[in-house]
Amino acid sequence: MAHQADSKRMLDDRGYSGRTLHGGNPAALLEKAVLDRIVESYYWKEQCFGLNEATLCERAAELTFIGGTFGVAQKPTPFLCLLLKLLQLVPERDVVLCYLHQPDF
């Protein structure tokens, strides 16, 4: 059996054993159609691979706009891709508060 390190496995609710949010998989807060578009987008595959809590905040600081989807194909914005990554990581409350209160970010 080959190991598949793709994002779709994290989105599967059967047997989800990670940290929960409101009793379930945090990624389930986004609609399935949006999740599928995010996972298939180039930004997700190229820019969100290997991000952790610290590098995610740095990448978010580079954003010039926030938004949902755009275009005829309803492609996800980088903001939505980083939101999904944040939902996957589920950082501790102290980590989020630390980044929110940093004056030099």
N, C-alpha and C positions, 0 to 999 in steps of 0.2 A: 504494500500500500504506500503510495507516495504522499509526502507531506505537502499540504497546500497552505501557504501562508497568505491567503487572500482575505480581503475585508469582508467578503460575503459570509464567511464562517462566523464572524462576530455578530452579524445581524440575524443569525438564526436563533430563535427563542427556545428551541428544544434543548434543554439541558444547559441553559446559560448559567454559569457559576461565578461570574465576575461580580464586582460591586454593583449594587442595584440603586435605582433612584425611583422612589415611589413604588417600591416592591417589584420592579421589573427591569428589563434591559433598557439602559438610558437611551440607546440609539432608537428605540421604538417611539420616542417622542416626535421624531420626524416621520413624515408619510413615506410609505414604501416606494412609491414612484420617485420621490425626491432622493431617497437613499440610493436607489438603483442608478440614478443619473450621476450622483456624487461619486459613487464607487467606480463608475466607468469613465469619469472625466480625467483629462490629462493632468490638471492641477492636483487632483487627489493622488494620482499615481506618481507624479514627479516631485511635487513640493511637500506633500503631507507624509510621505514614507519616512519612518524613523523619527518623527517628531516626538519630543517629550514635553513635559509641562513647561520647562524653561524656554525651549526653542519655539514652542507654540506661541508663547507670548511675544517673542521677538518677531515671528512671522506675522502675527496679528498687528503689531505696531507698524508694519510696512503697508498695510492696507490703505487705500485711498478712498474707498467707499464701502458701504455695506448694502446688501441686497439679497434677493432670493434667487430667482432664475431669470434668464434673459434669452431673447431670440426665439425663432420659430421652433427650434429643437428643445427649448426650455433648459438650456445648459445652466448648471449651478455656478454661482459666483464663488470666488475664493473664500468669501465670508462664510458661506454655507459649508464648504469643505472643512474649514477650520472649526466650525461649530460641531460638525460630526466628530472630528478628531478629539475635541474637548469632551464630548459625550462618551467617547470610547475610553479616554484616560480617567475620567471621573476623579479629578484631583481633590485632595483633602481641602476642607474649608479654610484652614490656616494658610495653605499655599495660595489660594485664590485671593484671600484678604491681603497677603503680603504683596502680591503683584498689583493689586488695586491701590494700595497706599504708598507705592514707591514714587517719590517725587521726580526722579530723573528718568523715568521710563520713556 
